Amino acid sequence: MRMLDNFLQTELNDLQSRHLRRLLRNVDGAQGPRVRIEGREILNFSSNDYLGLASDPRLAQAAKEALEKEGAGAGASRLISGHLSSHRKLEQLLADFKGTQSALVFSTGYMANVGIISALAGRDGIVFSDRLNHASIVDGIVLSRAEMKRYPHGGMKALEEMLKETPAGKKKLIVTDSVFSMDGDIAPLDAIADLAQRYGAMVMVDEAHGFGVLGKNGKGAVEHFGLEGKIDIQMGTLSKAAGCFGGYICGCETLREYLINKARSFIYTTAMPPMAAAASARGVEIIRDEPARRTYLLELANDLRRGLNDLGFDTMNSQTPIIPILVKDAKTAVELSGALFEEGIWAQAIRPPTVPQNTARLRLTVTAAHTREDVERLVKALRRAA
Ligand SMILES: Cc1ncc(COP(=O)(O)O)c(C=O)c1O
């Protein structure tokens, strides 16, 4: 016991000394633009609740109804006895909305990425992955035992070189976030789809931060680029714009059948609680039916970015409601976040290893539930804090 404790404490002290130790903040009550932390009301610019649906009463009502009809737990994995009507309804809704042959829901987006990539790529395959892809993609590749080739962020020339030098018969999969979670920029999906076609590779796009936010109808970056029908695998989450919980893939029927048989994070885990599936489905319906939320969200994000740029802050290549302020060193990021918190504003400091060394930042996210006054208050507080 003592040896373990000493070892762990040394590691934690080391993180602390480098300003990299992570702490949990105790939030009371519901998620939203304002949250209660230690008895104070804090203006929240740290969530991924882009459309403000996490505490929408319509999602809570859908969860309640499913709870009464189907119970609290699914009871088993989907392949054993847990394939419930809420899951089926959610999958049909997703396929119809995205315009794909089929959809398959996983318990989380993390599990979807790990399951899909490890099922599709094997020792004989190569996965080409943007250097800034989400950790769940990296973990999926590691688990697949395929060779991982990381290309520089958005680097289409480098990706093409890598594809060129790969033997023709090799199984190739290109994987990318559509919206990069810590940078807020959009992957060049049109160029990726083009390269994939020319070099015979499959493409998988992670729409965790694109779904519900981008595209004329909110279907994501694939719609934004007009690439429907040209991307083999569209993965996404129900935990961000859709306001609840879960991961999904949308694609052809064969892909769904294959993953049901091969994706270990689908097969060997209990199905998502039906109330989460029902609330997520309600979130997807709201994405589909209330485009004004998305329009307002994107306007607000533009306002914030403009306000920050006018103050001289570096918002990197952000084009979405994820707006980083690059400060580079971890200590400054923590101090800036702390100064804002004193003023009642929550803006999370993001440090390595979540982002590359020397690129620590504040990660701001606006939501459709924020007001213009909220954004003005943030900009003024940042001016003072900086
Ligand atoms: C790009 C990306 N992919 C996947 C995930 C995992 O999704 P989930 O939170 O549903 O597990 C996240 C965020 O958590 C993400 O940012």
The ligand as an SDF file (V2000), in Angstrom:
LIG
                    3D

 16 16  0  0  0  0  0  0  0  0999 V2000
  -13.4990   14.3290  -31.4520 C   0  0  0  0  0  0  0  0  0  0  0  0
  -14.1070   13.4740  -30.3770 C   0  0  0  0  0  0  0  0  0  0  0  0
  -14.3790   12.1890  -30.6330 N   0  0  0  0  0  0  0  0  0  0  0  0
  -14.9280   11.3850  -29.7040 C   0  0  0  0  0  0  0  0  0  0  0  0
  -15.2350   11.8630  -28.4520 C   0  0  0  0  0  0  0  0  0  0  0  0
  -15.8260   10.9280  -27.4490 C   0  0  0  0  0  0  0  0  0  0  0  0
  -17.2080   11.0880  -27.3720 O   0  0  0  0  0  0  0  0  0  0  0  0
  -18.0110   10.7460  -26.0570 P   0  0  0  0  0  0  0  0  0  0  0  0
  -17.8560   11.8850  -25.1140 O   0  0  0  0  0  0  0  0  0  0  0  0
  -19.4170   10.5540  -26.5270 O   0  0  0  0  0  0  0  0  0  0  0  0
  -17.4240    9.4910  -25.5020 O   0  0  0  0  0  0  0  0  0  0  0  0
  -14.9710   13.2020  -28.1470 C   0  0  0  0  0  0  0  0  0  0  0  0
  -15.2770   13.8370  -26.8620 C   0  0  0  0  0  0  0  0  0  0  0  0
  -15.4210   13.4320  -25.8350 O   0  0  0  0  0  0  0  0  0  0  0  0
  -14.3930   14.0320  -29.1180 C   0  0  0  0  0  0  0  0  0  0  0  0
  -14.0920   15.3060  -28.8560 O   0  0  0  0  0  0  0  0  0  0  0  0
  1  2  1  0
  2  3  1  0
  2 15  2  0
  3  4  2  0
  4  5  1  0
  5  6  1  0
  5 12  2  0
  6  7  1  0
  7  8  1  0
  8  9  2  0
  8 10  1  0
  8 11  1  0
 12 13  1  0
 12 15  1  0
 13 14  2  0
 15 16  1  0
M  END
$$$$
